[in-house]
Amino acid sequence: MRTLRLLADEQRQVSREEQQLLARWSGWGAVAEIFDEQRSGWTREREQLRELLDERAYAAARRTTINAHYTDPTYVQAIWRAVQDLGFQDGLVLEPGAGAGTFIGLAPPGAQMTGVELDPTTAAIAQALYPDATIRAESFAQSPYRAGHFDAVVGNVPFAGVRLHDPRHNRGGHSLHNHCIIKSLALTRPGGIVAVLSSRYTLDAQNPAARREMNALGDLIGAVRLPSGAHQRAAATNVVTDLLLLRRREPNTTPTSIAWEQAPTVELGGARERLNGYYLEHPQHVLGRLAITSGQYAAPSLTVQADARALPEALTEALSEITTRAWRNGQAMSARGSAPAADRAALAPATGLWDGRRERCGGVWPRDPCRVSLRSRI
Ligand SMILES: C[S@@+](CC[C@H](N)C(=O)[O-])C[C@H]1O[C@@H](n2cnc3c(N)ncnc32)[C@H](O)[C@@H]1O
């Protein structure tokens, strides 16, 4: 924070040493305790932060503790490789919820990166680290890009049970992670690629409304479910996530599959759990053994058990199968045409159970979801 303040005061380029220091930033999710007024052990740090951040920056920092968990560079590299294997060479690429910019730092040379980050402190760090990228310190709900502006979207979308006000891209009232994916698809031009990590509840939630909206905009080329420990090293969470590879559909074409809109219940070791139809058709893309386990304080939940050491190889293999099949099925990235993206797909309101509801109060990610209000607005 002090380095950032110095840079702002002196209005100068960041030095190499300062960049090295800023590159160690691991996000507010790693220090969520500071904001908990009940914790007396963090009083000094809290006071220091209050001195360094203005009211708005402090509030944004506190607000993003629930989803500011950054992606292990191993997966970032694998995602970029998959996007390139699907045909990406150069173009405009968006990262919604950019954090400190790991996807930007590992982008191929032809990618002109735009990162959107809610927390102004983190956005300033990303901008100092990657001066050539466009970093917008704003909520993605307010990002004003035209439909079809980007050639690709990459990232790890923020997860939260909040519904943000976005009359153009969230009329369905979807929770933050699904809203980000729907808007990402809308901002991608036909034939472009959206490759994002999201909570398993994007695919497994009982309510198919968000998936229907996604499918109205783009085809699911493939998905890979990562093991429970996949984010332990970088983000200290055992949350189960999926890597989704979607292709923005050309206007007047129909979805190649609707199987992934549904998440029927399946039996797992005597318990019943929802599992997306895609994984019923492609069980080899679940990189581990599905099981229902209960922690000491947590309710029973789905886990994906696997040896973390074998993960990079398993992920490479699954992604290679998906990208090879995409080329065979005509689902690779196509060149930017002159046709504008279809403005808006059919709307499927998210009535009934909201996606991710099971992670409130006691789940592992967000860390303290009970603090999140469903009435939150930006
Ligand atoms: C799961 S982290 C991923 C960070 C980075 N993309 C990565 O993969 O390392 C999600 C990020 O989204 C940011 N975020 C949360 N809500 C947001 C919003 N409404 N608009 C933009 N960014 C948001 C958080 O501050 C956090 O940095």
PDBQT file of the ligand as one rigid body, heavy atoms in Angstrom, charges set to zero:
ROOT
HETATM    1  C1  LIG A 401     -11.338 -15.441  -7.983  1.00  0.00    +0.000 C 
HETATM    2  S1  LIG A 401     -10.493 -13.893  -8.068  1.00  0.00    +0.000 S 
HETATM    3  C2  LIG A 401      -9.590 -14.114  -9.537  1.00  0.00    +0.000 C 
HETATM    4  C3  LIG A 401      -8.490 -13.132  -9.744  1.00  0.00    +0.000 C 
HETATM    5  C4  LIG A 401      -7.684 -13.347 -11.029  1.00  0.00    +0.000 C 
HETATM    6  N1  LIG A 401      -8.563 -13.329 -12.174  1.00  0.00    +0.000 N 
HETATM    7  C5  LIG A 401      -6.948 -14.656 -10.997  1.00  0.00    +0.000 C 
HETATM    8  O1  LIG A 401      -7.418 -15.589 -11.662  1.00  0.00    +0.000 OA
HETATM    9  O2  LIG A 401      -5.947 -14.782 -10.303  1.00  0.00    +0.000 OA
HETATM   10  C6  LIG A 401     -11.833 -12.804  -8.505  1.00  0.00    +0.000 C 
HETATM   11  C7  LIG A 401     -11.482 -11.322  -8.574  1.00  0.00    +0.000 C 
HETATM   12  O3  LIG A 401     -12.653 -10.610  -8.938  1.00  0.00    +0.000 OA
HETATM   13  C8  LIG A 401     -12.705  -9.391  -8.214  1.00  0.00    +0.000 C 
HETATM   14  N2  LIG A 401     -14.124  -8.968  -8.173  1.00  0.00    +0.000 N 
HETATM   15  C9  LIG A 401     -15.075  -9.275  -7.273  1.00  0.00    +0.000 A 
HETATM   16  N3  LIG A 401     -16.248  -8.730  -7.610  1.00  0.00    +0.000 NA
HETATM   17  C10 LIG A 401     -16.034  -8.046  -8.763  1.00  0.00    +0.000 A 
HETATM   18  C11 LIG A 401     -16.863  -7.248  -9.617  1.00  0.00    +0.000 A 
HETATM   19  N4  LIG A 401     -18.152  -7.050  -9.344  1.00  0.00    +0.000 N 
HETATM   20  N5  LIG A 401     -16.301  -6.683 -10.702  1.00  0.00    +0.000 NA
HETATM   21  C12 LIG A 401     -14.991  -6.862 -10.990  1.00  0.00    +0.000 A 
HETATM   22  N6  LIG A 401     -14.157  -7.603 -10.215  1.00  0.00    +0.000 NA
HETATM   23  C13 LIG A 401     -14.681  -8.192  -9.125  1.00  0.00    +0.000 A 
HETATM   24  C14 LIG A 401     -12.085  -9.718  -6.868  1.00  0.00    +0.000 C 
HETATM   25  O4  LIG A 401     -11.597  -8.569  -6.219  1.00  0.00    +0.000 OA
HETATM   26  C15 LIG A 401     -10.980 -10.695  -7.285  1.00  0.00    +0.000 C 
HETATM   27  O5  LIG A 401      -9.789 -10.008  -7.550  1.00  0.00    +0.000 OA
ENDROOT
TORSDOF 0
